[in-house]
């Protein structure tokens, strides 16, 4: 089949972009003729071999100002009018792109759209549902995100396809003696003003976990972002700056090593509604399954889609992301017993192999296209 995948960007970092790349690769591996169309480049990576990449993003800076404000909607609407007659499927990578379909009939092509989390939570979900009605299929990355949509009048099919990881890349360590038993790892962008990954509560929980265990711990922070300076200040204020390592954005080999040799992975992300319009939180959390794939136990938030990434008590623990006491106790529970800690990690790896591999993801995409 001929399939057009419409994205905001191609080749940038982040969970949404990772899933978009997995989608394109799966479509290509399934034998389809795939083209990527991006709106807000510039694009930072080549597409898979045999996949065409076209960007509508203007090259000149003055044109981009007009483009961002309104022109992209008109340009995409015009492209959809012709593309819907050429392609068997049109797949949208983000709900924002549906602003261009208000006055366009996407036919005869079948259409699908990915939804993730805060892109459709709160009043945004209600406001965009009327545009979703023009799309044949809604694909959610988690049951939680799908549950936030009012689909009472939706005429199409809504389904869940979880994110995936590559267990052949994210592998357990071959040198378990190098596991840093007193180290907690968190990976995620330090965004501002959202502060969505739970860094603050984890920093505050660190000294409490140390008191429970009776020994110093270390917290490795992977990622960058505009909120880093504030978080560095918070670490100094809490008296833990000598035990908090800001590692920056790690290249893949170093990221795998960080997962493999941490005592436990912890990202206590809350679902927060700053106002009825803007929500924040994890719709799934690929980092949870990356850590599990590396054979390490996971402490995940009890809110949002994060609980769908672990088996509580078997592959890790769920915590109230608003309770530093609960986070600290979970850290202490995992780190005080290396044997049960490693058993959880082994079971986490088994869970990934059962539910979250690329092959499973590809099969789910194939079923979505065939309607099975």
C-alpha positions in Angstrom: 0.0 0.0 0.0 1.0 3.6 -0.5 1.1 5.3 2.9 1.7 9.0 3.8 3.0 9.8 7.3 2.5 13.4 8.3 4.7 14.6 11.1 5.7 17.8 12.9 9.4 16.9 12.8 11.7 14.1 11.8 14.9 13.0 13.6 14.5 15.1 16.8 14.8 13.6 20.3 11.9 12.6 22.5 9.3 9.9 23.1 6.9 11.1 20.4 9.6 11.3 17.8 10.9 7.9 18.8 7.4 6.4 18.2 7.1 8.2 14.9 10.4 6.6 13.8 9.2 3.2 14.9 6.0 3.7 13.0 7.8 4.6 9.7 10.2 1.7 10.1 7.4 -0.8 10.8 5.5 0.4 7.8 8.6 0.0 5.6 9.4 -3.4 7.1 5.9 -4.5 6.4 6.5 -3.9 2.7 4.5 -0.7 2.2 5.5 2.3 0.0 6.0 5.0 2.6 6.5 8.8 2.3 7.1 11.2 5.2 5.8 14.7 5.1 7.0 17.1 7.8 5.6 20.6 8.6 8.0 22.2 11.1 11.5 21.0 10.3 14.4 21.3 9.8 14.7 17.5 9.8 17.8 16.2 11.6 18.2 12.6 10.4 17.9 10.7 7.1 14.8 8.5 6.8 15.0 4.7 6.4 16.4 3.5 3.1 13.7 3.6 0.5 11.5 6.1 2.3 11.0 9.5 0.8 11.2 12.6 3.1 9.6 15.9 2.1 9.5 19.0 4.3 7.1 21.9 3.7 8.9 24.0 6.2 10.1 27.3 4.6 13.8 28.0 4.3 13.6 31.8 4.9 13.2 33.1 8.4 10.5 35.8 7.5 8.4 33.1 5.8 8.6 30.9 8.8 6.9 33.5 11.0 3.9 33.5 8.7 4.1 29.7 8.4 3.9 29.2 12.2 1.0 31.5 12.6 -1.4 30.2 10.0 0.1 29.3 6.6 1.0 25.7 7.5 -2.7 24.9 8.0 -3.5 26.1 4.5 -0.6 24.3 2.9 -1.4 21.0 4.6 -5.1 21.3 3.8 -4.2 21.8 0.1 -1.8 18.8 0.1 -4.4 16.6 1.8 -6.9 17.3 -0.9 -4.6 15.7 -3.5 -2.9 13.2 -1.3 -6.1 11.5 -0.2 -6.7 10.5 -3.8 -3.2 9.0 -4.2 -2.5 7.2 -0.9 -4.2 4.2 0.6 -3.5 5.4 4.1 -2.7 8.8 5.7 -1.2 8.6 9.2 -0.9 11.7 11.4 1.8 11.8 14.0 0.3 14.5 16.2 -3.2 15.8 17.0 -2.1 19.4 16.4 -1.9 18.6 12.7 -5.7 18.0 12.6 -6.2 21.8 12.6 -5.7 21.5 8.9 -8.5 19.0 8.3 -11.4 21.3 9.3 -12.5 21.9 5.8 -10.9 18.9 4.0 -12.5 15.6 3.3 -9.8 12.9 3.7 -11.1 10.3 1.2 -10.9 7.8 -0.2 -7.7 7.2 1.8 -8.1 5.7 5.2 -6.6 7.7 8.0 -5.2 7.2 11.4 -3.7 9.4 14.2 -1.5 8.8 17.1 -2.5 10.3 20.5 0.0 10.3 23.4 -1.0 12.0 26.6 -1.1 15.7 27.4 -1.8 16.4 23.7 -5.3 15.2 24.3 -5.8 15.5 28.0 -8.1 18.1 29.6 -10.1 20.5 27.5 -7.8 20.0 24.6 -9.3 16.5 24.2 -12.9 17.9 24.1 -11.9 20.7 21.7 -10.1 18.3 19.3 -12.7 15.5 19.3 -14.6 17.2 16.5 -11.5 17.0 14.3 -10.9 13.4 15.3 -14.3 12.5 13.8 -12.7 13.0 10.4 -10.1 10.3 11.1 -10.8 6.6 10.5 -8.7 5.3 13.5 -7.3 6.7 16.7 -4.2 4.9 18.0 -3.4 5.6 21.6 -0.1 4.6 23.3 -1.9 3.6 26.5 -5.3 2.7 27.9 -5.0 5.7 30.2 -4.7 8.2 27.4 -7.5 6.6 25.4 -9.7 6.8 28.5 -9.4 10.6 28.6 -11.1 11.0 25.2 -14.8 11.4 24.9 -15.5 9.0 22.0 -19.3 8.7 22.5 -19.9 10.2 19.0 -16.7 8.9 17.4 -17.6 6.8 14.3 -14.3 5.1 13.8 -12.2 2.6 15.6 -10.0 3.5 18.7 -7.3 1.1 19.8 -4.2 0.9 21.9 -0.7 0.2 20.5 1.9 0.5 23.3 5.4 2.0 22.5 8.3 -0.4 22.0 11.9 -0.7 22.7 14.8 -2.7 21.2 15.8 -5.4 23.6 18.7 -6.3 21.3 20.2 -2.8 22.1 18.9 -2.3 25.6 20.5 -5.5 27.1 21.3 -6.5 30.7 24.9 -6.1 31.8 27.4 -8.9 31.3 29.3 -7.6 34.3 26.8 -7.5 37.2 29.6 -6.8 39.7 29.8 -3.3 38.2 26.2 -2.5 39.1 26.2 0.7 41.3 24.0 -0.6 44.0 23.6 2.8 45.7 22.7 4.7 42.6 19.3 5.8 41.3 18.9 6.9 37.7 16.3 9.2 36.1 16.2 10.0 32.4 14.1 12.8 31.0 14.1 16.4 29.6 14.2 19.1 32.3 11.5 21.2 30.9 10.3 24.6 32.1 7.8 25.6 33.2 6.2 22.1 33.1 8.7 20.3 35.3 6.9 17.1 34.3 9.3 14.3 35.1 9.3 14.4 38.8 12.9 15.6 39.4 11.8 17.8 42.3 10.2 15.1 44.3 13.0 12.7 43.6 15.6 15.2 44.8 13.6 15.8 48.0 13.2 12.0 48.5 16.9 11.3 48.3 18.0 12.4 51.8 15.0 10.6 53.3 15.9 7.4 51.5 19.4 7.8 52.8 18.2 8.0 56.4 16.0 4.9 55.9 18.9 2.9 54.5 21.6 4.5 56.8 24.0 5.1 53.9 24.7 7.7 51.3 23.1 7.3 47.8 23.8 8.8 44.4 21.4 10.1 41.9 22.4 10.2 38.2 20.3 12.6 36.1 20.4 12.0 32.4 19.0 14.7 30.1 19.1 18.4 29.6 16.7 21.3 29.4 16.0 24.9 30.5 15.0 23.8 34.0 18.5 22.3 34.8 19.9 25.4 36.4 16.9 25.6 38.8 17.3 21.9 39.6 21.0 22.3 40.3 20.1 25.1 42.7 17.5 22.8 44.4 20.1 20.1 44.9 22.4 22.7 46.6 19.5 23.9 48.8 18.7 20.4 49.9 22.3 19.6 50.6 22.6 16.8 48.1 24.5 18.5 45.3 27.5 16.3 46.0 25.4 13.2 45.4 23.5 14.3 42.3 25.3 13.9 39.0 24.0 15.9 36.1 25.2 13.7 33.3 23.7 15.6 30.4 22.1 14.0 27.3 23.9 10.7 27.0 24.8 9.1 23.7 23.2 5.7 23.2 26.1 3.5 24.4 26.5 5.6 27.6 22.7 5.6 28.1 22.6 1.8 27.9 25.5 1.6 30.4 23.6 4.0 32.8 20.5 1.8 32.6 22.5 -1.5 33.0 24.4 -0.4 36.1 22.0 1.7 38.1 20.7 0.2 41.3 17.2 1.2 40.2 15.5 3.5 37.7 13.0 6.0 39.1 10.9 8.6 37.4 7.9 9.7 39.6 6.0 11.8 37.0 2.7 13.3 38.1 -0.3 14.0 35.9 -0.9 17.7 36.5 -3.6 20.0 35.2 -2.1 23.5 35.5 -5.5 24.8 34.3 -8.4 23.1 32.5 -6.7 23.7 29.2 -3.1 22.5 29.8 -2.2 19.2 31.4 1.1 17.4 31.8 2.4 13.9 32.6 3.4 10.6 31.0 1.1 9.0 28.5 3.3 5.9 28.6 7.0 6.4 29.4 9.5 4.7 27.0 12.3 5.1 29.6 10.6 2.7 31.9 10.7 -0.1 29.4 14.2 0.8 28.3 15.4 0.4 31.9 13.4 -2.9 32.3 14.9 -4.2 29.1 18.3 -3.6 30.6 17.3 -5.8 33.5 16.9 -3.2 36.2 13.9 -2.7 38.5 11.7 0.4 37.9 10.0 2.8 40.2 7.2 4.3 38.2 4.5 6.9 38.9 1.0 5.6 39.8 -0.5 8.3 37.6 -1.0 8.5 33.8 0.1 5.7 31.5 3.2 4.8 33.6 1.5 1.9 35.5 1.0 0.1 32.2 4.7 -0.3 31.8 5.4 -2.5 34.9 4.0 -5.3 37.0 3.8 -3.8 40.5 5.7 -5.8 43.0 7.2 -8.1 40.3 9.1 -5.8 37.9 9.2 -2.7 40.0 7.1 -0.5 42.3 4.4 2.2 41.7 4.6 5.3 43.9 2.4 8.3 44.5 4.5 10.9 42.6 3.4 13.6 45.1 4.8 11.8 48.2 8.5 12.1 48.9 8.0 9.6 51.7 6.6 7.0 49.4 9.3 7.6 46.8 12.0 7.3 49.4 10.5 4.1 50.8 10.4 2.5 47.4 14.0 3.4 46.7 15.0 1.9 50.1 13.0 -1.2 49.4 14.7 -1.9 46.2 18.3 -1.0 47.1 18.4 -2.7 50.5 18.0 -6.2 48.9 20.3 -6.7 45.8 19.0 -10.3 45.2 15.3 -9.4 45.0 16.3 -6.2 43.2 17.9 -8.3 40.4 15.0 -10.7 40.3 12.7 -7.8 39.6 15.0 -6.7 36.9 15.0 -10.1 35.3 11.2 -10.2 35.4 11.1 -6.7 33.9 13.2 -7.9 31.0 10.8 -10.8 30.5 7.9 -8.4 30.5 9.5 -6.3 27.7 10.2 -9.4 25.6 6.5 -10.4 26.0 4.8 -7.0 25.4 7.1 -4.2 24.2 9.4 -5.4 21.5 9.6 -3.9 18.0 8.3 -7.1 16.5 5.2 -6.9 18.7 4.8 -3.2 17.7 5.2 -4.0 14.0 2.6 -6.8 14.3 0.2 -4.4 16.0 0.6 -1.8 13.2 0.0 -4.5 10.6 -3.3 -5.5 12.4 -4.3 -1.8 12.6 -3.9 -1.4 8.8 -5.8 -4.6 8.1 -8.5 -3.9 10.5 -7.9 -7.1 12.5 
